[in-house]
Amino acid sequence: MIDVAAELPVRAPVELGARQRFHLVVLVAGVGFGLTAPFTALLVVGLGGSPSWAAYVVSSIGLSLLLVDFLGTRFVPRVSSRTALTVSLLVFGVGCLFSAATTSWEVVGLARVLQGFGTSLFMGGGIALAVRLVGEHTRGRAIGTFNAFWFLGVATGPLGGGLIAAAAPGPDGLRLLFGVCGAVNLAGAVAAWFLAPRWVSAVRPRLGLPAGLGVRGRRMWSVLVLTGLGQAVRAGLALTLVPLLGEQLGMGWVPLGLALFALAVTDVATMHFGGGLSDRYGRLLPLAAALAWGTVAVTALATVVRGPVAFTFGALATGVTVGATWVVPATMTIDLAETPETAVAAYRIACDIGMLAGGLFAGAGIAVGGVHTALAATAALLFGGLLLTLSVRETLPAPQEELVPMPSPEEFTALATNSDISLTPQRLSQAYATHARYRPDLERLRALPLPFTEPVTEPATALAWISGGDKE
């Protein structure tokens, strides 16, 4: 969510410890956002909603996300980073308190939409600040680390949420969980105000339609589809189908929370290491491997998993795909976009559409044939994402060879002197002009894989080569 019209620096001056404090705020926010994330669908069902409506409620957060990301490309990035993070936690916390106070699942849906406004402020402002705090060659790692700290906090949610919900029977335990979550977010807002790095844009924030995103070409559109797929997998699979499957297997809040915690652990680990690995080894292999792995894991959940132990291992395996499809497409978008700023804006919009589509897809699958049918359809969707990834090919730019800089006239004179070459000032000027004129041709020749430029290390071999008449 970066305004392409605003001339924002790639890296702002970073005070000592700014990134550490920022990551601490992100960690606390992750705890607040994650305590109830996998239990929202279960609260809807517990308050009388159907599993299909539970999927729709989970994905309804995408409505507010899309609204802010679509109209706020010139607003959110220009808001003070400290203000954006603080307000986001306040809004999300208020939504949690609404869910805790109600006995109607419809109100939970409305509160979920409210929470989306807080999430959009946090993700838009947070990712933009994470990129600004690092150099241009470590953006993939910066995005991966930002998401890893956030989801490290989120990872405490399933297990902690299960323990809190177990304090009271049925929906009352879940409502208690939402009340605790609201309090955590309010505390996180205070931490964000005092600890978050302060970055203020010189351009005034304003609402408006996005412009100049530079989304052109089949590969760029395909990468945005993969971005949406990652969000669909998170909303439809990790936050809806997997928790509902655990409930169908008769798991209690604590065992279910433990299984979802296992999913979150592999999710966080994949995000943390996946960003750095994609910077080093390319984007294609990690994403393709994760999608293939996810196809197998989700197929197993849909067909052979029938007990709590197998369910826990299936959730653990699924986390790899959930994490990779979140981080790697984001860096692929930056690779192909005209500027990193436009990439973040296009990425966020694609995420929101994917989140809505994921919930609708999961709800439709449940309505047609139940949770197992929806899981089988999700496995087919992951396989389609694998084929699309292979068609996009590698997006990581090839490293450019650093050329030796052209010496200045003074440096050229020193080189000649050090080589015991005595030239008059006029001849030295002519030599320098000749060197400058033919330097591009010399650099092109250096890049050619010529077979006769092998180094000669033995004087006798060199003399034999000259005497053979090959010196010309």
Stockholm file with secondary structure:
# STOCKHOLM 1.0

chainA/1-472         MIDVAAELPVRAPVELGARQRFHLVVLVAGVGFGLTAPFTALLVVGLGGSPSWAAYVVSSIGLSLLLVDFLGTRFVPRVSSRTALTVSLLVFGVGCLFSAATTSWEVVGLARVLQGFGTSLFMGGGIALAVRLVGEHTRGRAIGTFNAFWFLGVATGPLGGGLIAAAAPGPDGLRLLFGVCGAVNLAGAVAAWFLAPRWVSAVRPRLGLPAGLGVRGRRMWSVLVLTGLGQAVRAGLALTLVPLLGEQLGMGWVPLGLALFALAVTDVATMHFGGGLSDRYGRLLPLAAALAWGTVAVTALATVVRGPVAFTFGALATGVTVGATWVVPATMTIDLAETPETAVAAYRIACDIGMLAGGLFAGAGIAVGGVHTALAATAALLFGGLLLTLSVRETLPAPQEELVPMPSPEEFTALATNSDISLTPQRLSQAYATHARYRPDLERLRALPLPFTEPVTEPATALAWISGGDKE
#=GR chainA/1-472 SS CCCSSSCCCSSCCCCTTHHHHHHHHHHHHHHHHHSSGGGHHHHHHHTTCCHHHHHHHHHTHHHHHHHHHHHBTTTGGGSCHHHHHHHHHHHHHHHHHHHHHCSCHHHHHHHHHHHHHHHHHHHHHHHHHHHHTSCGGGHHHHHHHHHHHHHHHHHHHHHHHHHHHTTSSHHHHHHHHHHHHHHHHHHHHHHHHHHSCCCCCSSCCCCBCCCCCCCCSHHHHHHHHHHHHHHHIIIIIIIIIHHHHHHHTTCCHHHHHHHHHHHHHHHHHHHHHHHHHHHHHCSHHHHHHHHHHHHHHHHHHHHTCCSHHHHHHHHHHHHHHHHHHHHHHHHHHHHHSSSHHHHHHHHHHHHHHHHHHHHHHHHHHHHHHCHHHHHHHHHHHHHHHHHHHHHHCCCSCCCCCCCCCCCCHHHHHHHHHHTTCCCCHHHHHHHHHHHHHHHHHHHHHHHSCCGGGCCCCCHHHHHHHHHTTCCC
#=GC SS_cons         CCCSSSCCCSSCCCCTTHHHHHHHHHHHHHHHHHSSGGGHHHHHHHTTCCHHHHHHHHHTHHHHHHHHHHHBTTTGGGSCHHHHHHHHHHHHHHHHHHHHHCSCHHHHHHHHHHHHHHHHHHHHHHHHHHHHTSCGGGHHHHHHHHHHHHHHHHHHHHHHHHHHHTTSSHHHHHHHHHHHHHHHHHHHHHHHHHHSCCCCCSSCCCCBCCCCCCCCSHHHHHHHHHHHHHHHIIIIIIIIIHHHHHHHTTCCHHHHHHHHHHHHHHHHHHHHHHHHHHHHHCSHHHHHHHHHHHHHHHHHHHHTCCSHHHHHHHHHHHHHHHHHHHHHHHHHHHHHSSSHHHHHHHHHHHHHHHHHHHHHHHHHHHHHHCHHHHHHHHHHHHHHHHHHHHHHCCCSCCCCCCCCCCCCHHHHHHHHHHTTCCCCHHHHHHHHHHHHHHHHHHHHHHHSCCGGGCCCCCHHHHHHHHHTTCCC
//
